[in-house]
Amino acid sequence: MTLPIIPLGNKVLLKQVKKEMKTNSGILLQSDVADGESFTAIVEAIGPDVKDVKIGENVLPNWQKSHVLTLNMDKLEPVNYVMITEDEIMAVLE
């Protein structure tokens, strides 16, 4: 699927990966960025000046410096993407 957004400069487009928490009784709870939980993200697209991350890598961004974009592509459920500068990615996860 082609994304309708092309990052410029040192910008990186990320797709949020929410972690689910399960209670002892089996109820699934979803975290939210606003709760201050650590979310990881997958790099979906990079600008031409990005040097240290690659498309497909799992990263830990600084969420306070990000811009959230909600895209409704292919008439499926909306997907949250995040635009962030490369400098605001704190780590690449293995």
KAHU-V916587 format. One record per residue. N is the residue number from 1. SS is DSSP state (H for helix, E for strand, L for the rest). PHI is phi in whole degrees, -180 to 180 (999 if undefined). PSI is psi in degrees with one decimal (* if undefined). Layout:
n=N ss=SS phi=PHI psi=PSI
n=N ss=SS phi=PHI psi=PSI
//
This chain:
n=1 ss=L phi=999 psi=130.3
n=2 ss=L phi=-87 psi=131.6
n=3 ss=L phi=-81 psi=142.2
n=4 ss=L phi=-83 psi=13.5
n=5 ss=L phi=-127 psi=132.0
n=6 ss=L phi=-119 psi=113.5
n=7 ss=L phi=-65 psi=145.3
n=8 ss=L phi=-108 psi=157.0
n=9 ss=L phi=58 psi=-128.3
n=10 ss=L phi=-99 psi=26.5
n=11 ss=E phi=-85 psi=149.2
n=12 ss=E phi=-129 psi=132.9
n=13 ss=E phi=-99 psi=123.6
n=14 ss=E phi=-117 psi=150.9
n=15 ss=E phi=-109 psi=124.3
n=16 ss=E phi=-65 psi=139.7
n=17 ss=E phi=-118 psi=106.4
n=18 ss=L phi=-86 psi=138.5
n=19 ss=L phi=-96 psi=138.3
n=20 ss=E phi=-98 psi=139.7
n=21 ss=E phi=-111 psi=143.6
n=22 ss=E phi=-117 psi=131.6
n=23 ss=L phi=-78 psi=169.6
n=24 ss=L phi=-60 psi=-28.4
n=25 ss=L phi=-88 psi=0.9
n=26 ss=L phi=96 psi=5.4
n=27 ss=L phi=-78 psi=130.3
n=28 ss=E phi=-88 psi=129.9
n=29 ss=E phi=-117 psi=134.4
n=30 ss=E phi=-99 psi=137.7
n=31 ss=L phi=-79 psi=168.3
n=32 ss=L phi=-137 psi=148.5
n=33 ss=H phi=-58 psi=-36.8
n=34 ss=H phi=-64 psi=-22.8
n=35 ss=H phi=-77 psi=-5.6
n=36 ss=L phi=81 psi=13.2
n=37 ss=L phi=-73 psi=151.0
n=38 ss=L phi=-80 psi=116.0
n=39 ss=L phi=-108 psi=147.8
n=40 ss=E phi=-104 psi=173.2
n=41 ss=E phi=-149 psi=156.6
n=42 ss=E phi=-104 psi=133.2
n=43 ss=E phi=-73 psi=120.0
n=44 ss=E phi=-100 psi=-34.3
n=45 ss=E phi=-157 psi=152.4
n=46 ss=E phi=-134 psi=150.9
n=47 ss=L phi=-78 psi=168.9
n=48 ss=L phi=-68 psi=-19.7
n=49 ss=L phi=-96 psi=3.4
n=50 ss=L phi=-78 psi=131.8
n=51 ss=L phi=-118 psi=-31.9
n=52 ss=L phi=-102 psi=-8.8
n=53 ss=L phi=-125 psi=156.1
n=54 ss=L phi=-126 psi=156.4
n=55 ss=L phi=-60 psi=134.1
n=56 ss=L phi=98 psi=-12.9
n=57 ss=L phi=-75 psi=149.9
n=58 ss=E phi=-94 psi=123.8
n=59 ss=E phi=-129 psi=163.5
n=60 ss=E phi=-115 psi=102.0
n=61 ss=E phi=-91 psi=163.7
n=62 ss=L phi=-85 psi=100.0
n=63 ss=H phi=-66 psi=-26.4
n=64 ss=H phi=-67 psi=-21.1
n=65 ss=H phi=-103 psi=16.4
n=66 ss=L phi=-105 psi=161.6
n=67 ss=E phi=-118 psi=117.1
n=68 ss=E phi=-86 psi=132.3
n=69 ss=E phi=-121 psi=131.6
n=70 ss=E phi=-109 psi=118.0
n=71 ss=E phi=-114 psi=135.7
n=72 ss=L phi=-110 psi=91.4
n=73 ss=L phi=-104 psi=143.5
n=74 ss=L phi=57 psi=27.4
n=75 ss=L phi=56 psi=27.6
n=76 ss=L phi=-97 psi=-174.0
n=77 ss=L phi=-61 psi=145.8
n=78 ss=L phi=-59 psi=144.5
n=79 ss=E phi=-118 psi=133.6
n=80 ss=E phi=-87 psi=126.8
n=81 ss=E phi=-118 psi=158.9
n=82 ss=E phi=-131 psi=132.7
n=83 ss=E phi=-104 psi=130.4
n=84 ss=E phi=-149 psi=155.1
n=85 ss=E phi=-80 psi=153.3
n=86 ss=H phi=-58 psi=-34.3
n=87 ss=H phi=-64 psi=-22.0
n=88 ss=H phi=-92 psi=6.5
n=89 ss=E phi=-90 psi=118.7
n=90 ss=E phi=-83 psi=-29.6
n=91 ss=E phi=-162 psi=151.8
n=92 ss=E phi=-102 psi=126.3
n=93 ss=E phi=-95 psi=141.8
n=94 ss=L phi=-100 psi=*
//
